[in-house]
Amino acid sequence: MDNNIIDLHLLIPCKYTDLSRFQFPENIDSEERFFIEQLDFCNNTDFSNEYIRSLSRFPVDAKRIGVTEEFPKKVSLPCFGVVSIHEPTKLTVVDIVVQNITSGADIVVNAFRAKRLTIGDADRLQSLDSWLNERYGLYPVGEHKCIVFSGQQLSDEEKINFLATECMPMGKIIGSDFKTMATNNIAQYDTAEAYVSEVTLLEISKSFKPDSHVRLAEQAIEVFFMKLILLQDAAISNVNLLIEKAIDDETTRIGNTEDELLALVTELSKATKFFDPRNFYYPTVRASSIRIAEKFGLTKQSALMSENKSILEQLIEINSMKLQNKENDIINVILIILAIIQVVPILFSDQRTIIYTGITCVACFLLIILLRYKLFRRKRRKHRHIDSNTTSN
């Protein structure tokens, strides 16, 4: 691969904590500005979902990436970065773009997946994830994935190593799954070949342009819909983390409040809206996106969503039962008070006491009815909310 030119897009789905950390400086590099413009163009011309069109894009101050000494060959390469931000969910996808690689692309991909990729300058090198967190308040949600654009044909072994993200496997990979991936060309046009695994999209171009800006323009559409897939994956992974926390809270401390559960329902509803192939205008893009999404595991993620919905319904039921028990305790106290009050007229038969006792009894009965009605409405509202938010999407 030493004579080949490769472009990498290293994609990290994250959630941000502080939007003010992202700026659009006036002195932005030409590659970053151009690529953001191309992504915006895809957003506005190839896609119809307004919920996704609210994505905003900023440069990230990535200048150079490298790998640790644990790898067989030291690699240090210039790069730039772009982050796509979806404010309603606080989800993002960071794209670290490394162009014109003539050697070591497989090592970079391996280091990226192994989370041993470094970023920074000679004075201070950090792991990519810690740099994103310290510099931009981003923490990863979901899997790191990559796109490899190759300017020359690769051997089957090289294709398999990229798809497996292994630069020096312990032996030649002979598994039938990876062999199938390396021979199953999913490209929709004759200008390139495309192969996909669970973590890598590999495209081999038949007319690799020498101008890196031209290549960025051609790569933008695939990067765009890959980011949508990763946002979907991140949203579902985020809900899964929240569900796990809710289960832990339920079993280890005082339980989940009604507001916490309703917030979870809202997150669950948001997690279904990012990736829908019907939103792409062009059938070829739809077909490619479907096949890539299937390989990237969105079918499994959809099953996880259904499981999360069932768990959330159970948590809501537990919460309702606890509230019902509390309100039943209150009602029992009121009934005891009523029983005591009913004895008062027998002991004190003056008219004023009888009137006050009657008014108190009516108030107690109304309070019981109100509590029962409130419990019924709460239970009905919760289930209607979760059904409408998860089935309509």
Secondary structure, DSSP 8 states (H G I E B T S, - for coil): -TT--EEEEEEEEEEES-GGG----TT--HHHHHHHHHHHHHHHHSB--TTTTT-EEEEE---EEEE-TTSSS--EEE-EEEEEEETTTTEEEEEEEEEEE-S-HHHHHHHHHTT-EEEEETTEEEEHHHHHHHHH-EEE-S--EEEEEESS---HHHHHHHHHT-SS-SS----HHHHHHHH----SSTTEEEEE-SSEEEEEESS--S-HHHHHHHHHHHHHHHHHHHHHHHHHHHHHHHHHHHHHHHHHSS---HHHHHHHHHHHHHTTSS--GGGBSSHHHHHHHHHHHHHTTHHHHHHHHHHHHHHHHHHHHHHHHHHHHHHHHHHHHHHHHHHHHHHHHHH---HHHHHHHHHHHHHHHHHHHHHHHHHHHHHHHHHHHHHHHHH--
